[in-house]
Amino acid sequence: MDGRFARQVVLPELGEEGQRRLGEARVLVAGCGALGTHTASALLRAGVRRLVLVDRDVVERSNLHRVAAFTQDDVGKPKAQALASYLLRIDPGAEVKPHVAHLGPEEAEAIIPEVDLVVDGLDNLETRYLVNDVCVKHGVPWIYTAVLATYGMTMPIIPEEGPCLRCLFPTPPPAGSLPTCATAGILGPVPQALAALQATLAIQVLLGSSELRPGELVHVDLWARRMSTLAVERASDCPTCGRREFEFLNLDEAAH
């Protein structure tokens, strides 16, 4: 066992067998902004050494206040490639595959069935609905996580075992109606805090932990120092996980 994980292996929640399972898992990091980079770094440092990174954007100066993986020298570089370089400096033996691309239906259908888990680094609900469709369709667990202003929320989605994103948000809001980090702002430490929660949930999913509670929505407001949980129920009439109507995948396919 690699000595770098010595302090983690002694945890009864993991042990050597758990650490081995983390090393064999393959995880898709969907979006390589603040949330995605901190989650990817936490997972790699925990021993998840097979990571697939997808992001179409480049690093901007406005990213630097909340993304520890990027420096001024990375401005203008594709985020996925900059993150891959950073991760490989942490663990040169890791298997890190960056994709500089939009996570559309073709990419999602090609990548998601080949991974064990998807973690959320996205910045829009539309792509999350697409990820939800593909994950439910192929039975791949994923973790919904979002941040804004001083707060964020996260929920593990395990197909057939709990609710999906459509159970939580049944009807998509009108395009452009939701606030974004560009309009509402984002406190620098918030993505890192939610990434820590997301990475912990990811480890629990990969280990099959009995402590994992599918559909438990955790909301954290860092500024107010408040945390709350909500048990989201699986909707029996959910179009996605109930009727298996993958509306957003089909709509996105039609649009392309």
C-alpha positions in Angstrom: 0.0 0.0 0.0 1.3 3.4 -1.0 2.6 5.2 2.1 0.9 8.5 1.0 -2.4 7.0 2.2 -1.1 5.7 5.6 -3.2 8.2 7.6 -6.3 7.3 5.7 -5.9 3.5 5.7 -6.0 3.4 9.5 -9.6 4.7 9.4 -12.0 1.9 10.1 -14.3 3.4 7.4 -11.7 2.6 4.8 -8.9 0.1 5.6 -6.7 -1.4 3.0 -9.6 -2.9 1.1 -11.4 0.4 0.9 -8.2 2.2 -0.2 -7.8 -0.4 -3.0 -11.3 0.1 -4.2 -10.7 3.9 -4.4 -7.6 3.2 -6.5 -9.5 1.1 -9.0 -12.4 3.5 -9.4 -12.9 5.8 -12.4 -14.6 9.2 -11.8 -15.8 11.8 -14.2 -15.4 15.4 -13.1 -18.0 17.3 -15.0 -16.8 20.9 -15.1 -13.3 22.1 -14.1 -14.1 25.4 -12.4 -13.7 26.0 -8.7 -16.1 23.2 -7.5 -14.7 20.6 -10.0 -11.0 21.4 -9.4 -11.3 21.2 -5.6 -13.3 18.0 -5.8 -10.8 16.4 -8.2 -7.9 17.4 -6.1 -9.5 16.0 -2.9 -10.4 12.7 -4.7 -6.9 12.3 -6.1 -5.3 13.0 -2.8 -7.6 10.4 -1.2 -6.5 7.8 -3.7 -8.9 8.0 -6.6 -6.2 7.9 -9.3 -8.4 7.5 -12.4 -10.0 10.7 -13.3 -11.8 12.0 -16.5 -12.0 15.7 -16.8 -14.5 17.5 -19.1 -14.7 21.3 -19.6 -14.8 23.5 -22.7 -13.7 26.8 -21.1 -10.4 28.5 -20.6 -9.0 29.8 -17.3 -9.8 33.5 -16.7 -8.4 35.9 -14.1 -11.8 35.9 -12.4 -11.3 32.2 -11.6 -8.1 32.7 -9.5 -9.8 34.0 -6.3 -11.5 30.6 -5.7 -9.5 28.0 -7.6 -6.4 26.7 -5.9 -5.3 24.6 -8.9 -4.8 27.6 -11.2 -2.3 30.4 -11.2 -1.7 33.5 -13.3 0.4 31.4 -15.7 -2.7 29.3 -16.5 -4.8 32.2 -17.7 -5.9 31.5 -21.2 -5.3 27.7 -21.0 -8.1 25.2 -21.3 -9.3 24.4 -17.8 -9.4 20.7 -18.3 -5.7 20.6 -19.4 -4.6 23.1 -16.7 -6.3 20.9 -14.0 -4.8 17.7 -15.5 -1.3 19.2 -15.3 -1.9 20.3 -11.7 -3.2 16.8 -10.7 -0.3 15.0 -12.3 2.1 17.2 -10.3 0.4 15.8 -7.2 0.5 12.2 -8.4 2.6 11.6 -11.6 1.4 8.0 -11.7 -2.3 8.9 -11.8 -4.4 8.3 -14.9 -5.9 11.7 -15.8 -7.7 12.2 -19.1 -8.7 15.8 -19.9 -11.4 16.5 -22.6 -11.6 20.1 -23.8 -15.2 19.8 -24.9 -18.8 20.7 -24.1 -20.5 17.9 -22.2 -23.3 17.5 -24.7 -25.3 14.3 -25.4 -22.7 12.6 -27.5 -19.9 13.2 -25.0 -22.1 12.2 -22.1 -23.3 9.0 -23.7 -19.7 8.1 -24.6 -18.1 8.9 -21.2 -20.6 8.3 -18.4 -21.2 4.6 -19.0 -17.4 4.0 -18.7 -17.1 5.6 -15.2 -18.1 4.5 -11.8 -19.3 7.9 -10.6 -19.9 11.5 -11.8 -19.1 14.5 -9.6 -20.6 17.9 -10.3 -18.5 20.8 -11.2 -21.0 22.4 -13.5 -22.3 25.9 -13.5 -25.8 25.4 -15.2 -28.9 23.4 -14.5 -29.4 22.5 -18.2 -26.3 20.3 -18.3 -27.1 18.8 -14.9 -30.4 17.6 -16.3 -28.6 16.0 -19.2 -26.1 14.3 -16.8 -29.0 13.2 -14.7 -30.7 11.6 -17.7 -27.6 9.8 -18.8 -26.7 8.6 -15.3 -30.2 7.3 -14.7 -30.3 5.7 -18.1 -27.1 3.8 -17.5 -27.3 3.3 -13.8 -24.3 5.4 -12.9 -24.4 7.2 -9.6 -23.7 10.9 -9.5 -23.5 13.7 -7.0 -25.4 16.9 -7.5 -23.6 19.9 -6.1 -24.1 23.6 -6.6 -22.7 26.8 -5.1 -23.7 30.5 -5.2 -22.9 33.6 -3.2 -22.2 32.3 0.3 -23.9 28.9 0.2 -24.2 25.6 -1.6 -25.9 22.3 -1.6 -25.1 18.7 -2.4 -27.1 15.4 -2.8 -26.0 11.9 -3.8 -28.1 10.4 -6.6 -28.0 6.6 -6.8 -30.2 5.3 -9.6 -32.9 2.8 -8.3 -32.0 3.5 -4.7 -33.2 7.1 -4.3 -34.5 10.2 -6.0 -32.9 11.8 -9.0 -32.4 15.5 -9.9 -35.8 15.6 -11.5 -37.4 14.5 -8.3 -35.8 17.5 -6.6 -36.4 20.0 -9.4 -39.3 18.6 -11.4 -39.7 21.5 -13.8 -36.7 23.4 -15.3 -36.9 27.2 -14.7 -37.1 29.5 -17.7 -33.7 30.0 -19.4 -31.7 32.8 -17.8 -34.0 33.1 -14.8 -31.6 31.7 -12.2 -28.9 33.8 -10.6 -25.3 32.8 -11.4 -21.9 33.4 -9.8 -21.5 36.2 -12.4 -24.7 38.0 -11.3 -24.9 37.0 -7.6 -21.2 36.6 -6.8 -19.4 33.8 -5.0 -17.4 33.8 -1.8 -14.0 32.2 -2.5 -14.0 29.5 0.2 -17.6 28.3 -0.6 -16.7 26.0 -3.5 -13.9 24.4 -1.5 -16.2 23.7 1.4 -18.9 22.1 -0.9 -16.1 20.2 -2.8 -15.0 18.7 0.5 -18.6 17.5 1.2 -18.9 16.2 -2.4 -15.6 14.4 -2.3 -16.6 12.7 1.0 -19.9 11.6 -0.5 -18.0 10.3 -3.6 -15.8 8.2 -1.4 -18.8 6.8 0.4 -20.4 5.9 -3.0 -17.3 4.2 -4.2 -16.9 2.2 -1.0 -20.6 1.3 -0.8 -20.7 2.8 2.6 -23.8 2.1 4.8 -23.5 5.7 6.0 -24.5 7.0 2.5 -28.0 8.3 2.4 -29.3 8.7 -1.2 -31.5 11.7 -1.6 -30.2 13.5 1.5 -29.8 17.2 0.4 -27.3 19.0 2.5 -27.4 22.8 2.4 -24.5 24.9 3.8 -24.3 28.7 4.3 -20.7 29.4 5.1 -21.2 33.1 6.0 -24.1 32.3 8.4 -22.3 29.2 9.6 -25.5 27.1 9.1 -26.0 23.6 7.8 -29.3 21.8 7.3 -30.4 18.6 5.7 -33.5 17.6 3.8 -34.6 14.1 2.9 -35.8 14.2 -0.7 -38.3 11.6 -1.6 -38.3 9.6 -4.9 -41.2 10.8 -7.0 -43.3 7.8 -8.2 -44.3 9.8 -11.3 -40.9 11.2 -12.0 -40.4 11.3 -15.8 -36.7 10.4 -15.5 -36.3 7.7 -12.8 -39.9 6.7 -12.8 -41.0 6.6 -16.4 -37.5 6.5 -17.8 -38.3 9.3 -20.3 -35.0 11.0 -20.9 -36.4 14.3 -22.1 -33.3 16.4 -21.7 -31.1 13.9 -23.5 -33.5 13.7 -26.4 -34.0 17.5 -26.5 -30.3 18.1 -26.5 -29.8 15.5 -29.2 -32.4 17.2 -31.3 -30.8 20.5 -30.8 -27.5 19.2 -32.1 
